[in-house]
Amino acid sequence: MGRGPAVFRFDQEHSVWINAVADSGSVRPELEWASVIQQADKAITLLSSIRAVARDEEEYSEFILGCVRYLRRCLERAANERGVKQMDFDLSNLEDYRETAISFLVQLGSKLDPEGSYDQNGLVGLTPSWQLTSDDVTHFVLLADQLDHKWDHWWCSVHISDNRSPRLPCGLYIDKLESLRDRLFAAPKLSPWVDIAEIRRWLDHCDEYHSDHCRFSSRSDEIFVQHPRWLIDVHRLCLVQAEPGQQYVALSYVWGSGKSFRTLRQNLARLQQEGSLKGPSSFVADETSGDKVDSAVDDPLPKTIRDVIAFTRQLGEKFLWVDSLCIVQDDYEEKEEHLSCMGSIYANAYVTVAATGGTAFGGLRGVENLTPSMERTTGPRRYLRKLQASVWNHRAWTFQEQVFSRRLLVFGEKEVSWECHCTVWFEGMDVIEGQCQNNNEVVAQGLSFAVPAKLWDYACHVEQYNRRALTFPEDALDAFGGILTTLSTVFIGGFICGLPRMFFDAALLWYNKSPLERRRAVRDQTRAMPPTWAWAAWGGAISFRDHAKTPEIIKPLVRWNYRAHGQNQWQPIAPDHNQQSLVPQKTTDELEGCARAVTTQSDQGDGNDTGFATLRKFHSHLLFSQPLRSFFQIGEIYGSVQVLLRKSAGMLTSCEALSLKSRDQLCEVVAVSALSGKDVYNVLWIEWDNGIAHRKGVGWVTKSAWSGQKSEPIDLILE
């Protein structure tokens, strides 16, 4: 039996529209929700009956009980939603949520009741004691956060995301757990000065006890083969040529907007002279000998860099890597090379000092005889919250530096902390020995990926990165280049404008839930910007559909050809999927003819330009295909970017904010792919400018609605 037409229905109970695809054939078997809800009831009973002998046990028990109660409410709602026969969108995601919930509840139940005292009659008068360690609590809280994320993702996929949708609890559970621990275990009273010896102990302890996790695995050695070209010798105060295997500290910081000294080709030779990084005057005194040495620094080094040079020396390390000094800033070939291998530079660092307190001109705090003291607080540490709120954590460039650093020494305004693959330490706390139970095959602290490649590994990093800020929007791909270079070791064919070639059709369907801002060049107006079909062209929070976990269900309907900026030749992208084109595909000669026709229509260029020259001169990276085009009318606008099409034909999401005036307008869409087993086409919403199409948004249209419209093949050149 075939499926009937897809429809929308209004859920009176929840006051939201639900997309529902009517099934005129058999109804899928009901998921076994009763068993998982029973597991939740068991965990609630156990946690409610705990005999706590210490305050922290009582608080932990209440905290996890709250997590489980919220999970049970979500499970009940999911079971009720699944009971609606017509609704079979994202069923696999709902099943994934159920399986994750079962795993969480079974693990929790076995920890709380290791002897199996709980049976169908309950605890029969028994009072269980608290069995969880602090690490167990952290583990289950992280799982609870994962479940919340899956629930939110599924809910938004079947409900229009507007102000009537249910809201998750404010903040992550792990953040709330940290606040609880701050309350339970008061921070010790600390000196206004950082204890350098304590920081040295953190390093030495990690060296000795975390070697299997925080040092390179054989896999990492194969990936991160590039090394810095220049390092700062913090004792001789000059640049030295780096050698493979040298141990060095790396600095991660925010440049800021002020003018500061940088290494250029004209001063590179002078910067290799001992003492050349001393200061802004022509001659300065050497601290140790008192001799006068020539300084190559015409402008003062930013205070943060000066402080970290001195701190590295106090820490007992010899070499430091700082991007503004260790990359020749006007040697564009060297600069491009370093930008692409940024992952190697930070991953190979012995430790990364993250200056999170401000920009390069703010300096560190708390280093005695060097910087101002730290203004210590006596209240809760709230480490994660402070780090997440820092300027450093909101800048795009620092994202990959954080991801690739295996060990982070975080210098905040009021405290110093340590992060590595195994643990987090704070000043004044005991260093606990022991290996963590995490995967020891991670590439770097925050970056691990599967072999063979999985689209989801890529999607998660893009989602986190793109919401961060850039001073110069044209740096969007450069600041992500280290991650793309590293992922290219397993993503066959590499990346095209930030999209993976091997998963191109699935990655092209990225979307946004709130308005994006088109990135425009600021520093270099002549620089080609990413095309509108790439996420890098847009600033703001983006997401990838759940099929990023199973891209094989995407069935391309078109064959994309790509022309890089300034190039003549079109190259087929040809991802590794079976294509089901709705229309015949053009030959290379026919494709070139289309390009000439488009540029003939354009009023850009001068009379001496050929069509190809016009494309190279005025347009950046282009895609070509010959999809089917159709038009649909907007019915309702939800929020600021989501569109429900007339007659329940489908849904679209606009990249930019929509106004109420957009209602009833016609949307021009092209069908680009289908979903295996689903009665919908994935579409791009396009608009035209001088014969070149731009991406306006993305969405889906039901196959029945598409077949009811007059569609036609078009020659599409998409910028």
HUJOTA-V231540 format. One record per run of one state. SS is the DSSP state (hx for helix, st for strand, lp for the rest). FROM is the first residue (numbers start at 0). TO is the last residue. If there is no record, write none. Layout:
[[SS:FROM:TO] [SS:FROM:TO]]
//
This chain:
[[lp:0:4] [st:5:10] [lp:11:14] [st:15:20] [lp:21:31] [hx:32:47] [lp:48:49] [st:50:50] [lp:51:53] [hx:54:81] [lp:82:89] [hx:90:111] [lp:112:117] [st:118:118] [lp:119:120] [st:121:121] [lp:122:127] [st:128:128] [lp:129:132] [hx:133:157] [st:158:158] [lp:159:171] [hx:172:183] [lp:184:194] [hx:195:208] [lp:209:209] [hx:210:213] [lp:214:216] [hx:217:222] [lp:223:228] [st:229:232] [lp:233:236] [st:237:240] [lp:241:247] [st:248:253] [lp:254:266] [hx:267:270] [lp:271:281] [st:282:284] [lp:285:290] [st:291:293] [lp:294:301] [hx:302:313] [lp:314:317] [st:318:320] [lp:321:321] [hx:322:325] [lp:326:330] [hx:331:339] [lp:340:340] [hx:341:346] [lp:347:349] [st:350:358] [lp:359:381] [hx:382:388] [lp:389:389] [hx:390:393] [st:394:394] [lp:395:395] [hx:396:403] [lp:404:405] [st:406:410] [lp:411:414] [st:415:419] [lp:420:422] [st:423:425] [lp:426:442] [st:443:443] [lp:444:445] [st:446:446] [lp:447:453] [hx:454:464] [lp:465:467] [st:468:468] [lp:469:471] [hx:472:474] [lp:475:476] [hx:477:486] [lp:487:493] [st:494:495] [lp:496:497] [st:498:499] [hx:500:506] [lp:507:509] [st:510:510] [lp:511:515] [st:516:517] [lp:518:533] [hx:534:536] [st:537:538] [lp:539:541] [st:542:542] [lp:543:544] [hx:545:547] [lp:548:549] [hx:550:552] [st:553:555] [lp:556:559] [st:560:562] [lp:563:569] [st:570:571] [lp:572:586] [hx:587:600] [lp:601:609] [hx:610:617] [lp:618:620] [st:621:624] [lp:625:626] [st:627:637] [lp:638:640] [st:641:644] [hx:645:647] [lp:648:648] [st:649:653] [lp:654:658] [hx:659:661] [lp:662:664] [st:665:674] [lp:675:678] [st:679:688] [lp:689:690] [st:691:701] [hx:702:706] [lp:707:710] [st:711:712] [lp:713:714] [st:715:717] [lp:718:718]]
//
